[in-house]
Amino acid sequence: MTPLVEFTSYQIQLRLDALDRVRAQLQTQRRLGSLGDVDQLWNPSHTTTAQAGTRQECHPPEGA
């Protein structure tokens, strides 16, 4: 194979691997969504706030 074909094949494989990771994440989201735990994917440290339905706002620390 020529260097260009090898490079192109490598790039295609990288993109296929990335696509597989995206598909796996979507499957996780669907599974957790059906269990009612989707909020833990986005912010696992604040699940009680999200579940409590409070309308708390985030504010950066002073001086930031």
Jmol script that loads the backbone (N, CA, C; Angstrom):
load data "model"
ATOM      1  N   MET A   1       0.834  -1.191   0.000  1.00  0.00           N
ATOM      2  CA  MET A   1       0.000   0.000   0.000  1.00  0.00           C
ATOM      3  C   MET A   1       0.874   1.249   0.000  1.00  0.00           C
ATOM      4  N   THR A   2       0.339   2.265  -0.596  1.00  0.00           N
ATOM      5  CA  THR A   2       1.060   3.528  -0.627  1.00  0.00           C
ATOM      6  C   THR A   2       0.869   4.255   0.709  1.00  0.00           C
ATOM      7  N   PRO A   3       1.757   5.188   1.015  1.00  0.00           N
ATOM      8  CA  PRO A   3       1.610   5.940   2.270  1.00  0.00           C
ATOM      9  C   PRO A   3       0.263   6.668   2.375  1.00  0.00           C
ATOM     10  N   LEU A   4      -0.230   7.176   1.248  1.00  0.00           N
ATOM     11  CA  LEU A   4      -1.503   7.885   1.280  1.00  0.00           C
ATOM     12  C   LEU A   4      -2.653   6.933   1.630  1.00  0.00           C
ATOM     13  N   VAL A   5      -2.626   5.737   1.074  1.00  0.00           N
ATOM     14  CA  VAL A   5      -3.664   4.750   1.369  1.00  0.00           C
ATOM     15  C   VAL A   5      -3.577   4.317   2.828  1.00  0.00           C
ATOM     16  N   GLU A   6      -2.375   4.131   3.335  1.00  0.00           N
ATOM     17  CA  GLU A   6      -2.192   3.758   4.737  1.00  0.00           C
ATOM     18  C   GLU A   6      -2.709   4.856   5.659  1.00  0.00           C
ATOM     19  N   PHE A   7      -2.377   6.097   5.341  1.00  0.00           N
ATOM     20  CA  PHE A   7      -2.822   7.225   6.145  1.00  0.00           C
ATOM     21  C   PHE A   7      -4.349   7.333   6.129  1.00  0.00           C
ATOM     22  N   THR A   8      -4.924   7.207   4.955  1.00  0.00           N
ATOM     23  CA  THR A   8      -6.374   7.289   4.819  1.00  0.00           C
ATOM     24  C   THR A   8      -7.058   6.164   5.591  1.00  0.00           C
ATOM     25  N   SER A   9      -6.527   4.974   5.508  1.00  0.00           N
ATOM     26  CA  SER A   9      -7.083   3.838   6.246  1.00  0.00           C
ATOM     27  C   SER A   9      -7.005   4.086   7.748  1.00  0.00           C
ATOM     28  N   TYR A  10      -5.894   4.631   8.194  1.00  0.00           N
ATOM     29  CA  TYR A  10      -5.717   4.960   9.608  1.00  0.00           C
ATOM     30  C   TYR A  10      -6.745   5.997  10.059  1.00  0.00           C
ATOM     31  N   GLN A  11      -6.938   7.037   9.260  1.00  0.00           N
ATOM     32  CA  GLN A  11      -7.908   8.081   9.590  1.00  0.00           C
ATOM     33  C   GLN A  11      -9.328   7.526   9.632  1.00  0.00           C
ATOM     34  N   ILE A  12      -9.656   6.657   8.707  1.00  0.00           N
ATOM     35  CA  ILE A  12     -10.975   6.037   8.704  1.00  0.00           C
ATOM     36  C   ILE A  12     -11.169   5.213   9.965  1.00  0.00           C
ATOM     37  N   GLN A  13     -10.159   4.460  10.357  1.00  0.00           N
ATOM     38  CA  GLN A  13     -10.266   3.644  11.564  1.00  0.00           C
ATOM     39  C   GLN A  13     -10.439   4.508  12.811  1.00  0.00           C
ATOM     40  N   LEU A  14      -9.735   5.623  12.881  1.00  0.00           N
ATOM     41  CA  LEU A  14      -9.910   6.534  14.013  1.00  0.00           C
ATOM     42  C   LEU A  14     -11.352   7.035  14.101  1.00  0.00           C
ATOM     43  N   ARG A  15     -11.921   7.373  12.972  1.00  0.00           N
ATOM     44  CA  ARG A  15     -13.286   7.886  12.954  1.00  0.00           C
ATOM     45  C   ARG A  15     -14.298   6.791  13.284  1.00  0.00           C
ATOM     46  N   LEU A  16     -14.041   5.588  12.838  1.00  0.00           N
ATOM     47  CA  LEU A  16     -14.924   4.472  13.182  1.00  0.00           C
ATOM     48  C   LEU A  16     -14.872   4.186  14.682  1.00  0.00           C
ATOM     49  N   ASP A  17     -13.694   4.267  15.266  1.00  0.00           N
ATOM     50  CA  ASP A  17     -13.554   4.071  16.712  1.00  0.00           C
ATOM     51  C   ASP A  17     -14.312   5.161  17.480  1.00  0.00           C
ATOM     52  N   ALA A  18     -14.195   6.398  17.016  1.00  0.00           N
ATOM     53  CA  ALA A  18     -14.909   7.502  17.667  1.00  0.00           C
ATOM     54  C   ALA A  18     -16.423   7.292  17.548  1.00  0.00           C
ATOM     55  N   LEU A  19     -16.865   6.834  16.404  1.00  0.00           N
ATOM     56  CA  LEU A  19     -18.282   6.564  16.205  1.00  0.00           C
ATOM     57  C   LEU A  19     -18.771   5.454  17.135  1.00  0.00           C
ATOM     58  N   ASP A  20     -17.959   4.433  17.332  1.00  0.00           N
ATOM     59  CA  ASP A  20     -18.306   3.363  18.270  1.00  0.00           C
ATOM     60  C   ASP A  20     -18.452   3.904  19.692  1.00  0.00           C
ATOM     61  N   ARG A  21     -17.574   4.835  20.081  1.00  0.00           N
ATOM     62  CA  ARG A  21     -17.666   5.424  21.423  1.00  0.00           C
ATOM     63  C   ARG A  21     -18.942   6.245  21.568  1.00  0.00           C
ATOM     64  N   VAL A  22     -19.303   6.983  20.528  1.00  0.00           N
ATOM     65  CA  VAL A  22     -20.538   7.773  20.566  1.00  0.00           C
ATOM     66  C   VAL A  22     -21.741   6.842  20.681  1.00  0.00           C
ATOM     67  N   ARG A  23     -21.738   5.775  19.915  1.00  0.00           N
ATOM     68  CA  ARG A  23     -22.852   4.815  19.984  1.00  0.00           C
ATOM     69  C   ARG A  23     -22.962   4.203  21.380  1.00  0.00           C
ATOM     70  N   ALA A  24     -21.837   3.879  21.985  1.00  0.00           N
ATOM     71  CA  ALA A  24     -21.854   3.304  23.331  1.00  0.00           C
ATOM     72  C   ALA A  24     -22.414   4.312  24.332  1.00  0.00           C
ATOM     73  N   GLN A  25     -22.040   5.576  24.206  1.00  0.00           N
ATOM     74  CA  GLN A  25     -22.561   6.611  25.101  1.00  0.00           C
ATOM     75  C   GLN A  25     -24.064   6.770  24.917  1.00  0.00           C
ATOM     76  N   LEU A  26     -24.536   6.730  23.684  1.00  0.00           N
ATOM     77  CA  LEU A  26     -25.972   6.837  23.444  1.00  0.00           C
ATOM     78  C   LEU A  26     -26.727   5.666  24.051  1.00  0.00           C
ATOM     79  N   GLN A  27     -26.160   4.481  23.963  1.00  0.00           N
ATOM     80  CA  GLN A  27     -26.803   3.317  24.575  1.00  0.00           C
ATOM     81  C   GLN A  27     -26.879   3.487  26.087  1.00  0.00           C
ATOM     82  N   THR A  28     -25.820   4.022  26.680  1.00  0.00           N
ATOM     83  CA  THR A  28     -25.817   4.271  28.124  1.00  0.00           C
ATOM     84  C   THR A  28     -26.883   5.294  28.479  1.00  0.00           C
ATOM     85  N   GLN A  29     -26.985   6.352  27.700  1.00  0.00           N
ATOM     86  CA  GLN A  29     -27.991   7.378  27.965  1.00  0.00           C
ATOM     87  C   GLN A  29     -29.397   6.805  27.861  1.00  0.00           C
ATOM     88  N   ARG A  30     -29.639   5.989  26.852  1.00  0.00           N
ATOM     89  CA  ARG A  30     -30.964   5.381  26.690  1.00  0.00           C
ATOM     90  C   ARG A  30     -31.275   4.454  27.863  1.00  0.00           C
ATOM     91  N   ARG A  31     -30.293   3.662  28.272  1.00  0.00           N
ATOM     92  CA  ARG A  31     -30.514   2.732  29.374  1.00  0.00           C
ATOM     93  C   ARG A  31     -30.786   3.489  30.666  1.00  0.00           C
ATOM     94  N   LEU A  32     -29.950   4.478  30.973  1.00  0.00           N
ATOM     95  CA  LEU A  32     -30.149   5.246  32.192  1.00  0.00           C
ATOM     96  C   LEU A  32     -31.409   6.096  32.114  1.00  0.00           C
ATOM     97  N   GLY A  33     -31.740   6.558  30.923  1.00  0.00           N
ATOM     98  CA  GLY A  33     -32.970   7.330  30.751  1.00  0.00           C
ATOM     99  C   GLY A  33     -34.192   6.507  31.092  1.00  0.00           C
ATOM    100  N   SER A  34     -34.168   5.241  30.719  1.00  0.00           N
ATOM    101  CA  SER A  34     -35.303   4.386  31.035  1.00  0.00           C
ATOM    102  C   SER A  34     -35.366   4.077  32.521  1.00  0.00           C
ATOM    103  N   LEU A  35     -34.253   4.252  33.224  1.00  0.00           N
ATOM    104  CA  LEU A  35     -34.220   4.031  34.669  1.00  0.00           C
ATOM    105  C   LEU A  35     -34.441   5.325  35.444  1.00  0.00           C
ATOM    106  N   GLY A  36     -34.499   6.451  34.732  1.00  0.00           N
ATOM    107  CA  GLY A  36     -34.713   7.729  35.391  1.00  0.00           C
ATOM    108  C   GLY A  36     -33.455   8.333  35.987  1.00  0.00           C
ATOM    109  N   ASP A  37     -32.279   7.933  35.524  1.00  0.00           N
ATOM    110  CA  ASP A  37     -31.017   8.409  36.100  1.00  0.00           C
ATOM    111  C   ASP A  37     -30.170   9.215  35.124  1.00  0.00           C
ATOM    112  N   VAL A  38     -30.781   9.778  34.086  1.00  0.00           N
ATOM    113  CA  VAL A  38     -30.022  10.495  33.070  1.00  0.00           C
ATOM    114  C   VAL A  38     -29.274  11.678  33.661  1.00  0.00           C
ATOM    115  N   ASP A  39     -29.838  12.340  34.675  1.00  0.00           N
ATOM    116  CA  ASP A  39     -29.176  13.510  35.245  1.00  0.00           C
ATOM    117  C   ASP A  39     -27.799  13.172  35.796  1.00  0.00           C
ATOM    118  N   GLN A  40     -27.568  11.932  36.183  1.00  0.00           N
ATOM    119  CA  GLN A  40     -26.262  11.544  36.713  1.00  0.00           C
ATOM    120  C   GLN A  40     -25.187  11.529  35.639  1.00  0.00           C
ATOM    121  N   LEU A  41     -25.575  11.416  34.389  1.00  0.00           N
ATOM    122  CA  LEU A  41     -24.579  11.470  33.315  1.00  0.00           C
ATOM    123  C   LEU A  41     -23.975  12.859  33.194  1.00  0.00           C
ATOM    124  N   TRP A  42     -24.774  13.864  33.428  1.00  0.00           N
ATOM    125  CA  TRP A  42     -24.329  15.223  33.173  1.00  0.00           C
ATOM    126  C   TRP A  42     -23.722  15.877  34.403  1.00  0.00           C
ATOM    127  N   ASN A  43     -24.239  15.569  35.581  1.00  0.00           N
ATOM    128  CA  ASN A  43     -23.718  16.222  36.771  1.00  0.00           C
ATOM    129  C   ASN A  43     -23.922  15.309  37.977  1.00  0.00           C
ATOM    130  N   PRO A  44     -23.108  14.271  38.094  1.00  0.00           N
ATOM    131  CA  PRO A  44     -23.322  13.307  39.164  1.00  0.00           C
ATOM    132  C   PRO A  44     -23.151  13.891  40.564  1.00  0.00           C
ATOM    133  N   SER A  45     -22.489  15.017  40.709  1.00  0.00           N
ATOM    134  CA  SER A  45     -22.288  15.580  42.045  1.00  0.00           C
ATOM    135  C   SER A  45     -23.488  16.385  42.526  1.00  0.00           C
ATOM    136  N   HIS A  46     -24.448  16.658  41.654  1.00  0.00           N
ATOM    137  CA  HIS A  46     -25.596  17.469  42.041  1.00  0.00           C
ATOM    138  C   HIS A  46     -26.920  16.769  41.760  1.00  0.00           C
ATOM    139  N   THR A  47     -26.956  15.464  41.872  1.00  0.00           N
ATOM    140  CA  THR A  47     -28.190  14.749  41.547  1.00  0.00           C
ATOM    141  C   THR A  47     -29.309  15.066  42.528  1.00  0.00           C
ATOM    142  N   THR A  48     -28.998  15.275  43.802  1.00  0.00           N
ATOM    143  CA  THR A  48     -30.070  15.564  44.763  1.00  0.00           C
ATOM    144  C   THR A  48     -30.703  16.911  44.476  1.00  0.00           C
ATOM    145  N   THR A  49     -29.916  17.877  44.057  1.00  0.00           N
ATOM    146  CA  THR A  49     -30.468  19.185  43.697  1.00  0.00           C
ATOM    147  C   THR A  49     -31.362  19.049  42.484  1.00  0.00           C
ATOM    148  N   ALA A  50     -30.903  18.288  41.490  1.00  0.00           N
ATOM    149  CA  ALA A  50     -31.696  18.104  40.279  1.00  0.00           C
ATOM    150  C   ALA A  50     -32.988  17.353  40.587  1.00  0.00           C
ATOM    151  N   GLN A  51     -32.924  16.358  41.441  1.00  0.00           N
ATOM    152  CA  GLN A  51     -34.104  15.574  41.768  1.00  0.00           C
ATOM    153  C   GLN A  51     -35.062  16.365  42.656  1.00  0.00           C
ATOM    154  N   ALA A  52     -34.541  17.272  43.469  1.00  0.00           N
ATOM    155  CA  ALA A  52     -35.383  18.036  44.375  1.00  0.00           C
ATOM    156  C   ALA A  52     -36.211  19.067  43.625  1.00  0.00           C
ATOM    157  N   GLY A  53     -35.822  19.388  42.403  1.00  0.00           N
ATOM    158  CA  GLY A  53     -36.563  20.355  41.620  1.00  0.00           C
ATOM    159  C   GLY A  53     -36.333  21.783  42.063  1.00  0.00           C
ATOM    160  N   THR A  54     -35.277  22.039  42.827  1.00  0.00           N
ATOM    161  CA  THR A  54     -34.990  23.407  43.247  1.00  0.00           C
ATOM    162  C   THR A  54     -34.545  24.208  42.041  1.00  0.00           C
ATOM    163  N   ARG A  55     -34.768  25.459  42.105  1.00  0.00           N
ATOM    164  CA  ARG A  55     -34.384  26.346  41.001  1.00  0.00           C
ATOM    165  C   ARG A  55     -33.118  27.115  41.370  1.00  0.00           C
ATOM    166  N   GLN A  56     -32.159  26.420  41.942  1.00  0.00           N
ATOM    167  CA  GLN A  56     -30.930  27.072  42.367  1.00  0.00           C
ATOM    168  C   GLN A  56     -30.112  27.481  41.149  1.00  0.00           C
ATOM    169  N   GLU A  57     -29.473  28.618  41.265  1.00  0.00           N
ATOM    170  CA  GLU A  57     -28.608  29.105  40.214  1.00  0.00           C
ATOM    171  C   GLU A  57     -27.159  28.893  40.601  1.00  0.00           C
ATOM    172  N   CYS A  58     -26.336  28.673  39.616  1.00  0.00           N
ATOM    173  CA  CYS A  58     -24.897  28.570  39.854  1.00  0.00           C
ATOM    174  C   CYS A  58     -24.279  29.954  39.781  1.00  0.00           C
ATOM    175  N   HIS A  59     -23.433  30.255  40.731  1.00  0.00           N
ATOM    176  CA  HIS A  59     -22.719  31.523  40.737  1.00  0.00           C
ATOM    177  C   HIS A  59     -21.233  31.232  40.904  1.00  0.00           C
ATOM    178  N   PRO A  60     -20.388  31.855  40.081  1.00  0.00           N
ATOM    179  CA  PRO A  60     -18.952  31.638  40.241  1.00  0.00           C
ATOM    180  C   PRO A  60     -18.471  32.207  41.560  1.00  0.00           C
ATOM    181  N   PRO A  61     -17.401  31.646  42.114  1.00  0.00           N
ATOM    182  CA  PRO A  61     -16.877  32.215  43.351  1.00  0.00           C
ATOM    183  C   PRO A  61     -16.390  33.637  43.136  1.00  0.00           C
ATOM    184  N   GLU A  62     -16.449  34.417  44.193  1.00  0.00           N
ATOM    185  CA  GLU A  62     -16.002  35.800  44.079  1.00  0.00           C
ATOM    186  C   GLU A  62     -14.528  35.849  43.702  1.00  0.00           C
ATOM    187  N   GLY A  63     -14.201  36.782  42.837  1.00  0.00           N
ATOM    188  CA  GLY A  63     -12.827  36.938  42.406  1.00  0.00           C
ATOM    189  C   GLY A  63     -12.464  36.052  41.231  1.00  0.00           C
ATOM    190  N   ALA A  64     -13.405  35.284  40.752  1.00  0.00           N
ATOM    191  CA  ALA A  64     -13.100  34.389  39.628  1.00  0.00           C
ATOM    192  C   ALA A  64     -13.219  35.128  38.324  1.00  0.00           C
TER     193      ALA A  64
END
end "model"
wireframe off; spacefill off
backbone 0.3
color backbone group
